[in-house]
Every structure is written in structure tokens, then in C-alpha cells.
Amino acid sequence: MNAPILERDPSDPKRQKQEVNPLLKLVLELGPLVVFFFANARGAWLASHFPALAELGGPIFIATGLFMAATAVALAASWVLTRSLPIMPLVSGVVVFVFGALTLYLQDDVFIKVKPTIINTLFGAVLLGGLAFGKSLLGYVFDSAFRLDAEGWRKLTFRWGLFFLFLAVVNEVVWRSFSTDTWVAFKVWGIMPITLLFTFSQMPLIMRHSLDEQAGK
């Protein structure tokens, strides 16, 4: 059975409560990554000015600690604003806390480096696995943003599943082949443009299978 096409009345108070200003949503999603990048780049300065941070270790460990804190703040802000936590940021946050804690406790940055691999592999496997059982699970994530027919959700779910696996492979290649600073920079300034480019490339498919477009025709 295919995932149902989820529709809600735009005047539904519950839906209105869940809507967040797109710019604020972007800040909540990118904020922790930006904190991670600058904390790693200025780790020595932070350690000299905030002795408590120096206890965490070198720059990558300071960045990991602040990344965890920023992620917690972003999730808390999302909850306050919407009274709900989107599934993908929530799962990502849990993995950040687990692998971040292991990174700090064992003083081994491999854990924080494989975190994106774990998250993207998990998302890709869930989406593609859902399709194997006839479930277009992406519809439950994006239903408030798009209204597509069943075929559209199947195609979009398949593409996003493959894309997540692609990101997992790319992360493995970068962290194993380049320096920590290069990996951090790519994680922040490389992955986001790639993701945006992929997202925009799916717009023709979305337009073809949009229920709003079909209704207009």
C-alpha cells in the first residue's frame, strides 16, 4: 500500500501552529553547523579565553562540545515555537549527542566524523526500505510543504533515499582522505550547497506530480 496523500485544511489551527518563518527555520538548521565550523577554526582562541572549554581538549573537541550545545538549543527553540519536533532533526540530534559524547569521553574525533555517515545511511535505508514495503515515507515528512500524487511521492522518496546514501559515501571519502579542518569546512560549506542543488533539481518532478498543478489544469 502506498503512503496516503496527507492533506490538512490550511485554516487548521494545528497546522498554523506548526508553521515557522522559513528564515528562522534555516537559522535553526544551519546554526549548529556554523557554530561547529567557527569553534573548530577558533578553538585555540576559545580555549585561551574560556578555560572551561580548554578542558574538552583541542579545537575539534571544543567544536564538538559547542555543536552539541547548539543542537540542543535549536531543538528546544523548535519545540517552543511549534510544540513539536520534526523527525529528521530529532534523529540527527540524538545521533549528535551520542557520538559527540563518545568523541569527548574517548578523546577520539573519529566518532563525530562518522556521525554524518550514520545519519545519512539511516535515512537512506529507511526511505528505500519503506519503498520495498510499499511505503513512501517521505510523504510523512514533507506533506506540509508539498501535495503530490502517489507516484510523485514514490519517485521523490526513491531519489532522496539514494541521495542520502550518496552523502554517506561522500562523508566517508572526505574525512578519511583529508585533514580535520578540510572535513569540517566541507561539512558546513560543501554539503549544504550540494543538498540545495539536489533539492532544486527535484522541482520539475514535484511540479509534474503536484496535486495543486493537476487541479489547476
C-alpha positions as CSV (number, residue, x, y, z in Angstrom):
1,M,0.0,0.0,0.0
2,N,1.3,3.4,-0.9
3,A,1.7,6.2,1.6
4,P,-1.6,8.2,1.9
5,I,-1.7,11.7,0.5
6,L,-1.9,13.7,3.6
7,E,-4.0,16.8,3.4
8,R,-4.9,19.4,6.0
9,D,-7.1,22.3,6.0
10,P,-4.9,25.5,5.8
11,S,-7.2,27.0,8.4
12,D,-6.5,24.2,10.8
13,P,-5.1,25.8,14.0
14,K,-2.8,22.8,14.5
15,R,-1.2,23.3,11.1
16,Q,-0.8,27.0,11.6
17,K,0.9,26.4,15.0
18,Q,3.5,24.2,13.3
19,E,4.4,26.7,10.7
20,V,7.7,28.5,11.3
21,N,9.2,31.5,9.5
22,P,11.4,30.0,6.7
23,L,14.3,32.2,7.6
24,L,14.1,31.3,11.3
25,K,13.8,27.6,10.3
26,L,17.0,28.0,8.2
27,V,18.8,29.6,11.2
28,L,17.8,26.7,13.5
29,E,19.0,24.1,11.0
30,L,22.3,25.8,10.0
31,G,23.1,27.5,13.3
32,P,24.7,24.4,15.0
33,L,26.8,23.7,11.9
34,V,28.1,27.3,11.7
35,V,28.9,27.1,15.5
36,F,30.8,23.9,14.8
37,F,32.9,25.4,12.0
38,F,33.9,28.6,13.8
39,A,34.6,26.8,17.1
40,N,36.9,24.5,15.3
41,A,38.6,27.4,13.4
42,R,39.0,29.5,16.6
43,G,39.5,26.6,19.1
44,A,42.8,27.9,20.4
45,W,41.3,31.4,21.0
46,L,38.3,30.0,22.7
47,A,40.5,27.8,25.0
48,S,42.6,30.8,26.0
49,H,39.6,33.0,26.8
50,F,37.3,30.3,28.3
51,P,39.4,27.9,30.4
52,A,36.5,25.6,30.9
53,L,36.4,24.9,27.2
54,A,40.1,24.0,27.3
55,E,39.2,21.0,29.5
56,L,37.4,19.5,26.5
57,G,40.7,19.1,24.5
58,G,41.8,20.5,21.2
59,P,39.8,22.6,18.7
60,I,37.8,19.7,17.2
61,F,36.7,18.7,20.7
62,I,35.7,22.2,21.7
63,A,33.8,22.4,18.4
64,T,32.1,19.1,19.2
65,G,31.0,20.3,22.7
66,L,29.6,23.6,21.4
67,F,28.0,21.8,18.5
68,M,26.1,19.6,20.9
69,A,25.0,22.6,22.9
70,A,23.9,24.5,19.8
71,T,21.9,21.4,18.6
72,A,20.2,21.3,22.0
73,V,19.3,25.0,21.8
74,A,18.0,24.6,18.2
75,L,15.8,21.6,19.2
76,A,14.5,23.5,22.3
77,A,13.7,26.5,20.2
78,S,11.9,24.4,17.6
79,W,9.8,22.8,20.4
80,V,8.9,26.2,21.9
81,L,7.9,27.6,18.5
82,T,5.9,24.6,17.2
83,R,5.3,22.3,20.2
84,S,6.6,19.5,18.0
85,L,10.0,18.1,16.9
86,P,10.4,17.2,13.2
87,I,11.6,13.6,12.9
88,M,14.7,14.2,10.9
89,P,16.2,16.9,13.2
90,L,15.2,14.9,16.2
91,V,17.0,11.8,15.0
92,S,20.0,13.8,13.9
93,G,20.1,15.5,17.3
94,V,20.1,12.1,19.1
95,V,23.0,10.9,17.0
96,V,24.9,14.1,17.6
97,F,24.5,13.7,21.4
98,V,25.6,10.1,21.4
99,F,28.5,10.4,19.0
100,G,29.5,13.7,20.4
101,A,29.6,12.3,23.9
102,L,31.8,9.4,22.7
103,T,34.1,11.9,21.0
104,L,34.6,13.9,24.1
105,Y,34.8,10.9,26.5
106,L,37.3,8.9,24.5
107,Q,39.0,11.9,23.0
108,D,38.7,10.4,19.6
109,D,37.3,12.6,16.8
110,V,36.5,9.6,14.6
111,F,33.1,9.3,16.3
112,I,32.0,12.8,15.4
113,K,33.4,12.3,11.8
114,V,31.3,9.2,11.2
115,K,28.2,10.8,12.6
116,P,27.0,12.1,9.2
117,T,27.7,8.7,7.7
118,I,25.5,7.0,10.3
119,I,22.7,9.6,9.9
120,N,22.6,9.6,6.1
121,T,22.9,5.9,5.9
122,L,20.0,5.5,8.4
123,F,17.8,8.0,6.5
124,G,18.6,6.4,3.1
125,A,18.0,2.9,4.4
126,V,14.7,3.9,6.0
127,L,13.4,5.6,2.8
128,L,14.4,2.8,0.4
129,G,13.3,0.1,2.9
130,G,10.0,1.8,3.2
131,L,9.6,1.7,-0.6
132,A,10.3,-2.1,-0.6
133,F,7.2,-2.5,1.6
134,G,5.1,-0.1,-0.5
135,K,5.5,2.9,1.8
136,S,6.6,6.3,0.5
137,L,7.7,7.6,3.9
138,L,9.0,10.9,2.6
139,G,5.3,11.9,2.3
140,Y,5.0,11.9,6.1
141,V,8.0,14.3,6.3
142,F,7.2,16.8,3.5
143,D,3.4,16.6,3.5
144,S,3.0,20.2,4.8
145,A,5.3,21.5,2.1
146,F,4.1,19.5,-0.9
147,R,0.9,17.8,-2.0
148,L,1.8,15.1,-4.5
149,D,0.1,12.1,-6.0
150,A,1.2,8.6,-5.0
151,E,3.6,8.2,-8.0
152,G,5.3,11.5,-7.2
153,W,5.9,10.5,-3.6
154,R,7.4,7.2,-4.7
155,K,9.8,8.8,-7.1
156,L,10.8,11.6,-4.7
157,T,11.3,9.1,-1.9
158,F,13.5,6.9,-4.1
159,R,15.6,9.8,-5.2
160,W,16.1,11.2,-1.6
161,G,16.9,7.7,-0.4
162,L,19.7,7.4,-3.0
163,F,20.9,11.0,-2.2
164,F,21.2,10.2,1.5
165,L,23.4,7.2,0.7
166,F,25.5,9.4,-1.7
167,L,26.1,11.9,1.2
168,A,27.1,9.0,3.4
169,V,29.7,7.9,0.9
170,V,31.0,11.4,0.3
171,N,31.4,11.9,4.0
172,E,33.5,8.8,4.3
173,V,35.7,9.8,1.4
174,V,36.3,13.3,2.7
175,W,37.1,12.5,6.4
176,R,39.3,9.6,5.5
177,S,41.2,11.4,2.8
178,F,41.7,15.0,4.1
179,S,42.5,16.9,7.2
180,T,40.1,17.5,10.0
181,D,39.9,21.2,9.1
182,T,39.1,20.3,5.5
183,W,36.4,17.9,6.6
184,V,34.8,20.5,8.9
185,A,34.8,23.1,6.2
186,F,33.3,20.7,3.7
187,K,30.7,19.5,6.2
188,V,29.5,23.1,6.6
189,W,30.1,24.8,3.2
190,G,30.1,21.8,0.9
191,I,27.2,19.6,2.0
192,M,24.6,22.4,2.2
193,P,25.2,23.7,-1.4
194,I,25.1,20.1,-2.7
195,T,21.8,19.5,-0.8
196,L,20.3,22.7,-2.1
197,L,21.3,21.9,-5.7
198,F,19.8,18.5,-5.4
199,T,16.6,19.9,-3.8
200,F,16.1,22.4,-6.6
201,S,16.8,19.7,-9.2
202,Q,13.7,17.9,-8.0
203,M,11.3,20.8,-8.7
204,P,10.4,19.6,-12.2
205,L,9.3,16.2,-10.7
206,I,7.4,18.0,-7.9
207,M,5.6,20.2,-10.4
208,R,4.6,17.3,-12.6
209,H,3.1,15.4,-9.7
210,S,1.7,18.3,-7.7
211,L,-2.0,17.9,-6.9
212,D,-2.3,21.7,-7.0
213,E,-0.9,21.8,-10.5
214,Q,-3.3,19.0,-11.6
215,A,-6.2,20.8,-10.1
216,G,-5.3,23.9,-11.9
217,K,-5.2,22.1,-15.2
